[in-house]
């Protein structure tokens, strides 16, 4: 299972997704009850984004164990990729509610997750292609 490179990519993507619960995407000033407050915006700040982030992390972790069915694993990771992109877009649009602020350096984590998911999809697709070519030789 962990001998396959896509399992490593998926494990990294899952760990990074869990890390987004701690590290901020954006830091800035926001009006809260009429008071200008500095907020580090993480995935925990919005319930819907929190649910999507945890779903991405758990689904990515579960998809590691689907190594016997590569087609299903590829489909699930494709859905995870789309959900993660939607999560990033929602987080970005929620930063528009701030009066002023900047993107945190840790926002790179949010953009690294889809990269590792793409790397995993490419490795799974490559494995599937290799198995199909071996089946033709039999």
ZIVENWO-V128259 format. One line per field, one symbol per residue. ss: DSSP state (H for helix, E for strand, - for the rest). psi: psi as a letter, one per 40 degrees, with the letter a starting at -180 (. if undefined). A space follows every 50 residues. Layout:
ss: ???
psi: ???
This chain:
ss: ----HHHHHHHHHHHHHHH------EEEEEEE--EEEEEEE-HHH-HHHH HHHHHHHHHHHHHHHH---HHHHHHHHHHHHHHHHHHHHHHHHHHHH--E EEE---HHHHHHHHHHHHHHHHHHHHHHHHHHHHHHH-
psi: deehdddddddddddddddeddiidihahihhfehhihhhhaeedhdddd ddddddddddddedefedgdddddddddddddddddddddddddeeeidi iihideedddedddddddddddddddddddddddddd.
